[in-house]
Amino acid sequence: MQILKNLLLTVVSIATLFSCVNEVEPTVGKITPRQPDESLSGNFLLKTDEIIVSDYDPETIIKVKLKGEGKLQDLGYSQLDLTHKKMVGFNKGQAKIYDGKMTIKVESGSELHGKYVLYGLNEKNFQDIRVNVSSCTGKFKDAFGSIKIHMTPRSDEITSADVKGTLFYGENSAM
């Protein structure tokens, strides 16, 4: 009888040892997405500040500067500056925006800086600009993330820009 009891205890012990009922799932090798430290949202009215056209057959390069004012959520009055070059290849029907630079300066003087590049076949592809935020000052020191700027032309010189973005603070191991 003692042998049967010991055998039963051994089987129960082994079953408990290999049981997965209350086991915690291991986290080694799993990546949990980091939640943003700050979300940005705002609206700006941009005015075309400068356009320089250089014609190099079969392509035309247009340097564009847009500057504007608006409000960035709880950060108050803000300025948004965009500068880029647009290369249009008329033979290929393609366009590319490159050397894109964005600066947002908030009321406190803190600044967000980022870069962008876009490719497309027509103007609709250039309505949404995705900016990689890389260097910042003041309140935004050590920030990185992305900002989407949705552009809506209002006239030949005025464009409205809806800004939405996420920022992270600290070490940027992804970039």
C-alpha positions as CSV (number, residue, x, y, z in Angstrom):
1,M,0.0,0.0,0.0
2,Q,2.9,2.4,0.8
3,I,4.4,1.8,-2.7
4,L,1.0,2.7,-4.3
5,K,0.8,5.8,-2.2
6,N,4.4,6.9,-3.1
7,L,3.7,6.2,-6.8
8,L,0.5,8.3,-6.7
9,L,2.3,11.2,-5.0
10,T,5.1,11.0,-7.6
11,V,2.6,11.1,-10.5
12,V,0.8,14.1,-8.9
13,S,4.1,15.9,-8.3
14,I,5.2,15.4,-11.9
15,A,1.9,16.5,-13.2
16,T,2.0,19.6,-11.1
17,L,5.5,20.3,-12.2
18,F,4.7,20.3,-15.9
19,S,1.2,21.8,-15.5
20,C,0.6,25.1,-17.4
21,V,-2.6,26.1,-15.6
22,N,-1.2,29.0,-13.5
23,E,2.0,29.5,-15.4
24,V,3.0,33.0,-16.3
25,E,3.8,33.4,-20.0
26,P,7.5,34.2,-20.5
27,T,8.2,37.7,-21.9
28,V,11.7,37.0,-23.2
29,G,11.9,37.9,-26.9
30,K,8.5,39.7,-26.9
31,I,8.3,43.4,-27.8
32,T,5.6,45.4,-26.1
33,P,4.8,48.6,-28.0
34,R,5.8,51.7,-26.1
35,Q,3.0,54.1,-25.4
36,P,3.6,57.7,-26.5
37,D,4.7,60.2,-23.9
38,E,2.8,63.0,-25.6
39,S,0.2,63.5,-28.3
40,L,0.2,66.6,-30.5
41,S,-2.8,68.1,-32.3
42,G,-3.3,71.5,-33.9
43,N,-4.3,73.6,-36.8
44,F,-2.3,76.1,-38.8
45,L,-2.8,78.5,-41.7
46,L,0.2,78.5,-43.9
47,K,1.2,81.1,-46.5
48,T,3.6,80.5,-49.3
49,D,6.6,82.5,-48.3
50,E,8.9,81.7,-51.3
51,I,8.9,79.7,-54.5
52,I,12.0,79.4,-56.7
53,V,11.7,77.5,-60.0
54,S,14.7,76.0,-61.7
55,D,14.1,74.4,-65.0
56,Y,16.5,71.6,-66.0
57,D,15.0,69.9,-69.0
58,P,13.4,67.3,-68.7
59,E,12.9,68.0,-64.9
60,T,11.8,71.1,-63.0
61,I,12.9,71.8,-59.4
62,I,10.8,74.0,-57.3
63,K,12.0,75.2,-53.9
64,V,9.1,76.0,-51.6
65,K,8.9,77.7,-48.2
66,L,5.6,77.7,-46.3
67,K,5.2,79.6,-43.0
68,G,2.2,79.9,-40.8
69,E,0.6,80.4,-37.4
70,G,-1.9,78.4,-35.4
71,K,-2.5,76.7,-32.2
72,L,-1.0,73.4,-31.0
73,Q,-3.3,71.9,-28.4
74,D,-2.5,73.1,-24.9
75,L,0.7,74.7,-25.9
76,G,-0.9,77.9,-27.2
77,Y,0.1,80.1,-30.2
78,S,2.6,78.3,-32.4
79,Q,4.5,78.7,-35.7
80,L,4.9,76.1,-38.4
81,D,7.6,76.3,-41.1
82,L,8.0,73.9,-43.9
83,T,10.7,74.0,-46.6
84,H,11.3,71.5,-49.3
85,K,12.3,71.0,-52.9
86,K,9.9,69.4,-55.4
87,M,11.3,67.8,-58.5
88,V,8.8,67.2,-61.3
89,G,9.7,65.0,-64.2
90,F,7.3,65.8,-67.0
91,N,8.4,63.0,-69.2
92,K,7.8,60.4,-66.5
93,G,4.7,62.2,-65.0
94,Q,6.3,61.8,-61.5
95,A,7.1,64.1,-58.7
96,K,9.3,63.9,-55.6
97,I,9.5,66.1,-52.6
98,Y,12.9,66.0,-50.9
99,D,15.1,67.9,-48.5
100,G,11.9,68.5,-46.5
101,K,12.4,70.2,-43.2
102,M,9.7,71.1,-40.6
103,T,10.0,73.4,-37.5
104,I,7.2,74.0,-35.0
105,K,7.9,76.7,-32.5
106,V,5.5,76.9,-29.5
107,E,4.7,80.0,-27.4
108,S,7.3,79.1,-24.8
109,G,10.1,79.1,-27.4
110,S,10.5,75.3,-27.5
111,E,11.0,73.8,-30.9
112,L,10.3,70.5,-32.7
113,H,12.4,69.8,-35.8
114,G,11.9,67.0,-38.4
115,K,12.6,65.8,-41.9
116,Y,10.4,64.4,-44.7
117,V,10.6,62.9,-48.2
118,L,7.5,62.1,-50.4
119,Y,7.1,60.4,-53.8
120,G,4.0,60.5,-56.0
121,L,2.4,60.9,-59.4
122,N,0.0,63.7,-58.6
123,E,-0.8,66.4,-56.1
124,K,-3.1,64.2,-54.0
125,N,0.0,62.2,-52.9
126,F,1.4,65.3,-51.3
127,Q,-1.6,66.2,-49.1
128,D,-0.3,64.1,-46.2
129,I,3.3,64.8,-45.0
130,R,4.8,62.3,-42.5
131,V,7.6,64.0,-40.6
132,N,10.2,62.1,-38.6
133,V,10.9,64.2,-35.5
134,S,14.6,64.1,-34.7
135,S,16.0,67.1,-32.9
136,C,14.2,69.4,-30.5
137,T,14.8,72.1,-27.9
138,G,13.3,73.3,-24.6
139,K,10.3,71.4,-23.4
140,F,10.8,68.9,-26.3
141,K,14.5,68.2,-25.5
142,D,15.2,64.5,-26.1
143,A,11.9,64.0,-28.0
144,F,11.5,61.8,-31.0
145,G,8.5,60.5,-32.9
146,S,6.4,61.3,-35.9
147,I,4.0,64.0,-37.0
148,K,1.4,63.8,-39.8
149,I,0.5,67.1,-41.5
150,H,-2.6,67.0,-43.6
151,M,-2.5,69.9,-46.1
152,T,-5.6,71.4,-47.7
153,P,-5.1,74.2,-50.2
154,R,-7.4,77.2,-49.5
155,S,-6.2,79.5,-52.4
156,D,-3.0,79.9,-54.5
157,E,-1.1,81.1,-51.5
158,I,-2.9,79.9,-48.4
159,T,-3.0,76.3,-47.1
160,S,-4.5,74.9,-44.0
161,A,-2.5,72.3,-42.1
162,D,-3.9,69.8,-39.6
163,V,-1.2,68.5,-37.4
164,K,-1.3,65.2,-35.4
165,G,1.6,63.4,-33.9
166,T,3.1,61.3,-31.1
167,L,6.3,62.0,-29.2
168,F,8.5,59.9,-27.1
169,Y,11.1,61.1,-24.6
170,G,14.4,59.6,-23.8
171,E,16.7,57.2,-25.7
172,N,15.6,56.5,-29.2
173,S,16.7,53.0,-29.9
174,A,14.5,52.6,-33.0
175,M,16.0,55.4,-35.1
